[in-house]
Amino acid sequence: MLILRCPAQLQLLEETLRKSLPTTLPVLGTVMTVARGNPASHEVLVDSWPHFGIVLTRLRPEDHRDPRDYYTNQLSVFYRDKAALQALLEGTEAVTQERAFQILGMQDGLDEAVQEVASARGLKVE
């Protein structure tokens, strides 16, 4: 996953996400915040740039204090391709299985994808 830090990239991403409202709403707010100074220490990650399949926003890993605190480790996601979501959940450095986390998104299929990956790994999902 690539971390977007360049203001021009963040602005282009923001414009792209606005075209897909309301499903992009969970990530759009964070993208806007990061583009405008990032007072909350968040990151915006994409699988590729400029043609991305998935956007993930999260608190910077160095700001995570407790691996059991799923409020601190909150992830927001927007994906164009369900395969990109599966790949993200199955094994990337962006989503670590050593930490409790909650994932927010508004797209159909998100819950099923999380359940599938969790059951394949023998993990509990609430």
C-alpha positions as CSV (number, residue, x, y, z in Angstrom):
1,M,0.0,0.0,0.0
2,L,1.2,3.5,-0.8
3,I,0.8,6.4,1.7
4,L,-0.4,9.6,0.0
5,R,1.3,12.7,1.4
6,C,1.5,15.0,-1.6
7,P,-1.1,17.7,-1.5
8,A,-1.7,17.4,-5.2
9,Q,-2.4,13.7,-4.9
10,L,-4.7,14.2,-2.0
11,Q,-6.6,16.9,-3.8
12,L,-7.0,14.6,-6.9
13,L,-8.1,11.8,-4.7
14,E,-10.6,14.1,-2.9
15,E,-12.1,15.1,-6.3
16,T,-12.3,11.5,-7.4
17,L,-14.0,10.4,-4.2
18,R,-16.6,13.2,-4.4
19,K,-17.9,11.7,-7.6
20,S,-18.9,8.5,-5.8
21,L,-20.7,10.0,-2.8
22,P,-22.3,8.7,-0.6
23,T,-20.3,5.4,-0.6
24,T,-17.0,7.3,-0.3
25,L,-18.2,9.2,2.8
26,P,-16.2,7.1,5.4
27,V,-12.9,8.0,3.7
28,L,-13.6,11.4,2.2
29,G,-13.6,13.2,5.5
30,T,-10.2,11.9,6.5
31,V,-8.8,12.6,3.0
32,M,-10.0,16.2,3.4
33,T,-8.5,16.4,6.9
34,V,-5.1,15.1,5.8
35,A,-5.1,17.4,2.8
36,R,-5.7,20.4,5.0
37,G,-2.9,19.9,7.6
38,N,-3.8,16.6,9.3
39,P,-4.3,17.7,12.9
40,A,-5.5,14.2,13.8
41,S,-2.4,12.2,12.7
42,H,-4.2,10.1,10.1
43,E,-2.9,8.4,6.9
44,V,-4.4,7.8,3.5
45,L,-3.3,4.6,1.8
46,V,-4.1,3.3,-1.7
47,D,-3.2,0.1,-3.4
48,S,-1.8,1.9,-6.5
49,W,-1.7,5.4,-7.8
50,P,-3.4,7.1,-9.7
51,H,-5.6,4.2,-10.7
52,F,-6.5,2.8,-7.3
53,G,-8.8,-0.1,-6.4
54,I,-9.0,0.6,-2.7
55,V,-8.5,3.6,-0.3
56,L,-7.9,3.0,3.4
57,T,-7.6,5.7,6.1
58,R,-6.3,5.1,9.5
59,L,-4.5,6.6,12.5
60,R,-0.7,6.6,12.0
61,P,0.7,3.3,13.4
62,E,3.1,5.2,15.7
63,D,0.1,6.8,17.4
64,H,-1.5,3.4,18.4
65,R,-1.0,2.9,22.1
66,D,-3.0,-0.2,23.0
67,P,-3.2,-3.2,20.5
68,R,-6.6,-4.2,22.1
69,D,-8.2,-0.7,21.5
70,Y,-10.3,-1.1,18.4
71,Y,-11.5,2.5,18.7
72,T,-7.9,3.8,18.2
73,N,-7.3,1.3,15.4
74,Q,-10.3,2.4,13.4
75,L,-10.0,1.9,9.6
76,S,-12.2,3.4,7.0
77,V,-12.3,1.9,3.5
78,F,-13.7,2.5,0.0
79,Y,-13.0,0.0,-2.7
80,R,-13.8,-0.2,-6.4
81,D,-12.8,-3.9,-6.6
82,K,-13.9,-6.5,-4.1
83,A,-10.7,-8.5,-4.9
84,A,-8.6,-5.5,-3.7
85,L,-10.6,-5.6,-0.4
86,Q,-10.0,-9.3,0.0
87,A,-6.2,-8.8,-0.7
88,L,-6.1,-6.0,1.9
89,L,-7.8,-8.1,4.6
90,E,-5.9,-11.3,3.8
91,G,-2.4,-10.0,4.3
92,T,-1.0,-6.6,3.9
93,E,1.0,-4.4,6.3
94,A,-1.8,-1.9,6.3
95,V,-4.2,-4.2,8.3
96,T,-2.4,-6.2,10.9
97,Q,-4.1,-9.1,12.6
98,E,-2.1,-8.5,15.8
99,R,-4.4,-5.6,16.7
100,A,-8.0,-5.4,17.4
101,F,-9.6,-3.1,14.8
102,Q,-12.9,-1.9,13.5
103,I,-13.5,-1.3,9.8
104,L,-16.0,1.3,8.5
105,G,-17.4,1.4,5.0
106,M,-20.7,1.9,3.2
107,Q,-20.4,-0.6,0.4
108,D,-22.3,-3.8,-0.1
109,G,-20.1,-6.8,0.5
110,L,-17.9,-5.3,3.1
111,D,-19.3,-7.4,6.0
112,E,-19.2,-10.6,4.0
113,A,-15.6,-10.1,3.0
114,V,-14.6,-9.4,6.6
115,Q,-16.5,-12.5,7.8
116,E,-14.9,-14.7,5.1
117,V,-11.4,-13.7,6.0
118,A,-12.0,-13.9,9.7
119,S,-13.5,-17.4,9.5
120,A,-10.7,-18.6,7.3
121,R,-8.2,-17.5,10.0
122,G,-10.3,-18.7,12.9
123,L,-10.8,-15.2,14.2
124,K,-13.8,-13.8,16.0
125,V,-15.7,-10.9,14.4
126,E,-18.2,-8.8,16.3
